[in-house]
Amino acid sequence: MICSVNATVCNGTSCLVPSSNYNEILSLALSTVLTVLLAMVMFSMGCNVEATKLWGHIKRPWGIFVGFLCQFGIMPLAAFLLSLAFQVQPIQAIAVMIMGCCPGGTGSNIISYWVDGDMDLR
């Protein structure tokens, strides 16, 4: 048996080729690039906030309370009811509940920006 040039151990019957770290390097590069891009998007969305509108929301926090109630009241309740309706396994129900409590993320911010939504309340 002829071993590959990059084999580390070759004893005639088997060859040991070192594992490639290509996936590790690609994973590190992608996570770094995506983190930087996400930070840039979030920073640019924050630059769009007007101080006067933000102060107005702080003075009358009705929108903040409604958003808080929807995110941590209605969404988890809907996730719980869907878990019951579809009779999922307990571990899957926990995952659905966690996802029901998670905020929408960057996608909702971008869509709010596109439709000229209130960026101070996003």
N, C-alpha and C positions, 0 to 999 in steps of 0.2 A: 504494500500500500504506500502510495506517495502522498505525503502530507502537504498541506497548503504552506505557502511561504510564511504566513503570519501565525502559524501554529506554535503554541508555547510548549506543548508536550507531545512527542511523537514516539511511540514505542513499537511501531510496526503494525499493530492491529487496530489502534485507534489514535485519533488526533484530537487535541484539545485546542480549539480556536478561541481566543479571548472574545468575550461578548462586546458588542458594539454599544457605545454610549450615545449613539445618534439620537435616540428618543429622549434621553435625559437632557441633552444639549438643546434639542428642539423645544422641549417642554419649558425649559428655563427661559429661552428666548421668547417664546410666545407669551408666557406669563408676565415677563418683564414688559414687553411691548403693549400687551393689553392693559396692564396696570397703569402705565404711563398715559395711554390713550383715554382710559376711563377717568383718570385724574384731570386730564385736560378738558374733557367734556363737562365734568362736574364743576370745574372751576369756571368755565365759560358760561355755564348756566347760572352760577352764583353771581357773576358779574352783571347779569341782566336784572338783578333785584334792585328796586328803587327804595331808598331809605324811608321816604315819606309813606309809601304804601305799606312797607313792613311795619312801621310805627303805628299806622292805622289798624293793622291786624292785631297788634299787641294790645292796643287800647280797647278794641272790640273783638275778642277772641272767638266769636261764634263759629267762624269757618274752621278754626283750629280744633275746636271741640267736636264739630261734626266729623271732620276728618279722623280724629282720634277714635271717636265712637265707631265709625265705619271700619277702620283698620283693625281695631282690637276688640270689637264687639260683634258686628254683623259678619265680617269675613270669617272669623273662627267659628261662629255659629253655623254659617253656611257650609264650611268645611266639615263640621261635625255631622250636620244633617245629611250631607252627601255621602259621608262615610257610612252612616246608618242605612241610607237608602240603597247603596250598592253593596252592602254587606262585605266590606273589605276586611282583610285580616287586621289584627290589632296593630302590628308594626306598620302596616300601610296606613292605617287610620292616624297613627301618630305623625307620620310623614305628611299626610294631607293637612292635619291640624297645624303643623309647623309652617307649611307653605301658605296656609290661610292667614297666618299672623305676620308673614313677611311683607314688607313694603314692596311696591311695584318695581322699583329700581330705576335705572337710567332710561329705559325705554319709555316709561310714562312721562319722565321729564322732557324728553325730546318731543314726544307727541303733544304735550301741553304747550311747548314752545312753538311748534308748527301751527297750532290752531289759535295762537295768541291767547292762551290761557293765563290765569293768574300765577305767575312763576313764584310769587312770594308764598303761596299756599301749597305748592307742589310738595 
